[in-house]
């Protein structure tokens, strides 16, 4: 066990636990536990959103993808970045105005029913668990690499930490862990980028020339087609990435942690800039990996490319820089899984326990207890899944997450806000048709059915690895057809107009204000 690596990780753990202890004293109400009482500024929330979104797959995976696949590898990050424009222009402010704690609040502001809350909570659980598992699996491999710790112990350590952050500190602790993670990630990536550039005297042409020498692809490295065999595969992947973010519950509930719509805009604009700058730096690191390490050495040390950034750090800065970069990767994993756990916790404690089981009559203390117990349960369940799925393809689970979110939650959110003929039946049909289509097409695709290393040894029925181009339209189609065939308007024209005005401006009718009082 390298003592430098161990000390860096201990330092990170101690700092985040101090943040959690500080946050615990400020999480005595449900408002603070779920959404930090809306006290974050737009820039703080932008840092937290970036911390929530930039996962270990982004930090470790994109660098390796660029190093191995060149131009096509960088296209992954383009989809992630553009997705925030969809959130900003279409759904961010309406969600902030219509919801309080969860996505169930947003949908039930138009279709109030226990059934809708249960369905939205169910989708939140599915998406959160699917996203937590690959993060925990990645953390197990990272700690095993750095400290030579058994995979199972590594997963239990990370799972325990994320549970502590949420159970004790709630959204306040989760937010500040994410903010600290983003600051560390950006500063560490920037430092590593400068060091890499300095090896080429800050000459971009020289760097590109070394890349062409270091990769077997040569000039083709900078051309499309090295990863995607067919343009339809690329289009399908980008569609899932761009629209999937607008359906991820752990990202969308962050829109409730600021006080007004102006801060929502500032949050997303700040997050977009941070994420954009980060992905430009990962491009440089990917190129630097090929130029300084070479393709052959990278393949010898790590054929997946997931350790490209740590290997590059060691090559240019020795054990100290490797320890720093690995500690950042560790913090990245912890921050992301904590955000996922708080979204699932809120769905259970607020939507299921408070609104469905207690019919809106539970006390603050009962809700906090339910939230903490549900966070503990979700943390334990996710950890157990990760322990049993050591050999699973993490890219597969991340892809499913975005496809499910883009095919089920996103169509329902968009149509709820903007389509006056949308009905509750349409919302239910849309969610389940998108969810079923996503799971079915993935199960019939190359991730599952593969003659070489698939769960089912045989030719795939559906050839696309990312079937978003099929499943996303099916989610929309199910919602539209369900609304048309339900045979009745869910709201009168006046009621929808009042709802729409509230979603776009925050203004409510006098009748609704009187009812709320």
N, C-alpha and C positions, 0 to 999 in steps of 0.2 A: 504494500500500500504506500503510495507516494504521499509524504506528509504535507507537501504543498497543496495538492488537490484536496486532501482531507480538511486542512485549515480553512481554505476558501469556502468549502461547502458548509462547514460549521459556522463560519462568520455569516453567511447568507441565512442560514436557519435561525440563528440567534436574532439577527436584525428583524426578520419577518415575524418572529414570535413576540418581539418587543412591540411591533406595530399592532399585532393582534391583542396584546394586553391593553394597550392604549385605547384601541377601538372598543374593547369589551365594556369599558366604563361609559361609552357613549352609545351603546346599542341596547338600551333598556326599553324601547318601544318598538312596535312593529314597523312604524314609519321609518325609523332609523335602521332597523335590522334588514328590511327588504330593500330600501332605496336610499339609505343614508340621509333620509329626510330632505332630499333634493338640495343638499348643501354644497355639492361640488360646483366649481366654476366650469365654464365651457372648456377652458384649456386643460384643467385637471381631468375632466371627463374624457377629453380627447386623448390624453395620455393613457387613461384607463382602458378606453375602447381599443386603442392600438395594442395595449398589453393583453387584452382579452383576445384579440384577433391573431396577432403574430404568434403562432404556436411553434412548438419544436419542429414541426414539419416544415414551417416556413424558414426558420433559422438554419436548421441542419439540411433539410431536404432540397431547398431551392439552390443553395450553393453547389451541392453535389449534382443536381440536375443540370445546371448550367455547365459545370465542368465536364460532364459526360455527354450531354445532348446538345450543347451549344444554344443556338437561337431558340429552338423549341422549348428548352428548359426554362428560359426566361419568360416564355409566354404564360406559364403558370401564374407568375406574379402579376402580370398585366390583368388577368381576370380577377384576382383578389382586389387589386386597386380600383378597377372600374366599378366593382360592386358597390362601393360606397357612394358613388354618384346616384345609383338607383335608390339607395336608402335615403339620401339627402333630398332628392327632388320629388320622390313619390310618397314615402310613408313616414318619414321621421317625425315631422311636426304633428300630423294627425294622430299618430300613436301616442305622442306625449300628451296631447290634449284630451284624448278619449280614455286613456288608461290611467291606472293608479299604481299598481304593483306588478301586474302580469299581462301577458297577451290575452288571457281569458277575459280580463277587464275590457280590453279593446273590442273584442268581438261581441261581448255581452252588452256593451253600450248601445248596440243596435239590435242584437238578438238575445235579450235577457232570458237565460234558462240554465238550469243545473246541467242539462245534457251537454250544452255547448262548453261549459266550464270543464266538465269531465273529459270531453274530447280534446280540448286544447291542452289540458294538463297531461293527457296521455301522449300527445305528440311531443310535448316538451320533454317528457321522460325519455321517449324513444331517441330523440335527437341528442339529448344531453348524454345519455349512456353511450350511444354510438361514438360520440366524440371524446368522452372521457377515456374509454378503453385504449385507443391507440396512443394517447398521451402517456398513460401509465405504463404501457408496454415499452414505449420509447425511453421512459425514465429508468425502467429496469435495466435496459441494455446500456444506457449511459453510465449509471452508477457501477454496473458490473465492469465496464471498460476502465473507468477511472480508479475505482477503489478495490477492484477484484472482490466485490461483494456478491453473494448469491443473488440470482434474479428475483427470487421470491422475497427475500429480505428487502431488496431495493424497492419493489413495488409496494410492499407494506409500509415502508418509511414514507414514500411520497403520498400514498393514500391516507396515511395517518395525519400527515401535515396538512393536506388540503381539507380534511375533515375538521381539524382543530381550528383552522382559519375561519371556516364558515360557522361552526357550532358556537364558538366563543365570540367572534368579532363581527359576524354578519357581513352586510354589504360594505360597511365602512372599512373593515379590515381587508376585505377582498379588493376594494378599490385602491387602497394605498399600497397593497402588495403589488398590484398591477402597475401602478404609477412608478414605484421603485424599480420594478422589472423593466419598464420601458426606458427609463433613464439609464439603467445599467446596460441594457441591450443596445441602445443607440450610441452611447459613449464607447462601449467595447467594440462594436462593429466599426465605428468611425476610426478608432485607434488602429484596429487591424487593417482597415482599408488604407490609411495613411502609410503604415509600415510596408504594405504590399506595393503601393505606388512608389515608395521611396526606392525600392529595389530596381525600379526602371527609370529612376531620375525624373519621375512624374511625367514621363513621355508616353502618351497613349499609343502612338504608332509603334513604339518599341514593344509595349505590352502586347499589342495585337499580333505583331510579328512573332513573338515568343510563343503565343498561343497556337499559331498555325504550325509551329515546329513541334510543340509538345503534344498535339493531338493527332491520332491517325486519320481524323477527318479532313485535316488540312484546310483548304479554302472553304470546303463544304460546311465546316463548323459554324460559319456565320450565315448559312442558308437554311430556310425552313425544310422540314421533311425528315429530320434525324430521329424524331420520336414518334410522330403520328404518321401511320402508313396511308391514311386517307384524310382529306380535308374535313370530311363529315365528323370524324373522331375529334378533331380539334374544335370544330364548331360546337359539338355537343358538350365537350368539357367546359369550354368558355361560358356557354349558356348556364350550366349548372353552377359555376363559380360566381358569375355575375349576379344571378338571381337568388342563389342559395343564401348569401349573406343576409338578404332582406327577409329571410325566414328563420334565421338562427335566434332562438329565444335568449341566449346568454348575451348576445350583442344588442338586441332590441330592448331588453329591460334596462339597459344602461341609459336609455333616453328618459327614464323616470328619475334619474339621480340628479338632475339639474332643475332649476326653479321655473324656467320659462322657455318659450320657443326660440328666443334669440340665443340663449345658451345652448339649446339643441343644435342650432346651426353652427355655432362656434365649436361645439364638440366634434361634429362630423368633419368640418373643414380642417380642424387641427389634426384629427386622426388621419385624414386623407393625406395631408402633407407629411406627417410622420411616417406613415406606412409607405408612401411613395419614395421618400428619401432612403428609407431602409432597403427597399427592393433595388434601388440603384446601387447601393453599396454591396448588396449580395451579388449583383452582376459582376462588379469589380472583383469580389472575392472568388467567384466561380472562375473568372478568367485567370486570376492570379494562381489558383490551384493548378490549372493546366500548365501555366507558364513556369511555375517554380517547382512543383512536384512532378508534373508529367502524368499523362494518362496511364501509362503502364504501371507506375508505382502506386497510383491511386487504386487501380484495379487489384493490385496485389495486396494492398493493406485493407481495402474495404470495397468490394465489388458493387455494393448498393449505392455508394457515394454519400451516405448519410453522415459519415465522419469527415467529410471534406474540410469543413470549417475548423474543427479541432486539429486535424492533421496539418492544415496550413498554418494555424497559430503556433504549433510546435516547431514547424520548419523555420518560421521567421522570428519567433520570440522565445523559443525554449519552453521549459516546463512551467515557468511563471505565467507566460501568456496563455499557454494551454489550460492551466488551472483557472485563469480568469475567464476565458471563453467558455469553458465547461461549466463553471459556476453560473454564468449567464444563462446557458442552456438549461441548467437545473431550475433556476428561478423562473424561466419562461414556462416550463412544464407546470410548476406549482401554481403560478398565477392563472394560467389558462384553465386548469382543472378546478381551481377554486371558483372561478367565474361560472363554470358549467354546473357545479354543485349548487351554487346559490340560486341559479335559475330554476333547477329542478325542485329545490327546497321551497321556493316561493310558490311554484305551481301546486305543490301538495298542501302546504300550510294555509295558503290564502284561498286558492280555488276549491280544493277538495275538502279540507278540514273545516275552514271557516264558513264557506258559502254553501257547500253541499251537505256535509255531515251535521254541522251546527246551525244551518239555515241563517247564517249571518249574526248569530247571537253569542258567539264565543267572546271571552274577555281578552284583553291585551296579553295577560299572563298565559292564558291557555294557548293563544296563537304562537307566542314565543316558544313555549314548551314544545308545541307541535312542530314548529320550524326546526328547532334544534334536534329533536328526535328524528325528524325526516332527513336532515342533513347527515346525521350519524348513519342512518340506514342506507342512504344513497351512497355514501362514502364506502361503507363496508361492502355493499353489493357490487359496486364498480371495481373495487380492489379484488374481490373474489373472481369476477369475470376475467380481469387482467391476468391473474395468477394462472388461470386455466387456458388462456389464449396466447401463450408465449410465442407460438409458431405462426400466428395469424399474420396475414399481409395487412400492415397498418394503412397503406395507401388505399386498400380496398374499403376499410371502415370509414376513412375520411371522405372518400368519394361518395359512399352511401349517404353519409351525413348531409352533404351539400345537395345531393340529388333529392333526398326526402324533403329537406327544407324548401327547396325550390319548387317541388311538385305538389306539396300539400299546404304548408302554412302560407307561403307567399301568395298564391292565387287567391286564397280566402281573405287575407288581409287587404289585398288590392281591390277586390270586388266589393268587400264590405265598405270600404271607404268611398268608392267612386261609382258603383253601379246601383241605380235606384231600384231596379227590378230584382236585385239579388235577394234570396230568401234564406231562412234558416235551413230548410231542406237542402238547398243548393250548397250551403256551407258544409253541411255534414257529408253530402255526397262528394264534394270537391276534395275534402280532406282525405276521406277513405279511398277514393279512386286514385289520388296522387300517391298516397302511401302504398297501396297495394301494387300499383304499376311499378313504382320504384323497386320494391322488394322482388317482384316477379322478374323484371327484366335484368336486374343484377344477378339473380339466381340462375337465369338462363344464359348469362354472358360469360366471357372468358375468365373472369375472376373465379367463378365457381366451377364451370365446365371447361376443363383444359386437359388435353391428353398427357401433358408433361407433369405439371405440379398442381393441378386443380383438385378441389375437394371431390369432384366427380370426374373421373378419367374418361373423357370423351369430347367430341367436337361441340363447341358452343352453339346453341340454337340461335342466339342473338350475338352478332359479331362485335358490337361496340362495347368497349370497356366502360364507357360513361354514357348511359342511355338517356341522359337528360333531354335530348332533342325529341325523344318520344314521350317520356313520362311527364314532362312539364306541360305540354299541350293537353295531355290526358287529364291532368289535374284541373286545368282551366275548363276543359270540355265537360268534365263531370260536374263542376260547380255551375256552369251555364245551363246544361241540360237539366240538372236537378232543380234549378230555379224555375225554368220554363214549365217543366212537367208537374211541379208542385201545385200549379193551378190557381195560385192566389198571390196577391201582393203581400209582402211581409209588413209593409208600412204604406200609409197614404202618402201622396205627393208632398203634402205639407210637413208630415213627420220626417220624411227623408230630407227635405230642404232644411229643416231645423237641425237635423243630425249633421248634414254636410257643412252647414255654416259653423257649427260647433267644432267640427274636425279641422276646418281651415282657419278659423279665427279664434276659437276658444269661447265665443259668445254663446250663451244659452238663452232659450226663450223665457219669458216671464212665467209661463205655466210650469216649466221645468224647475225654475228657481223656487217657485212657491212650493212645489212638491218636495224638493230637496230639504227645505226648511222644515 
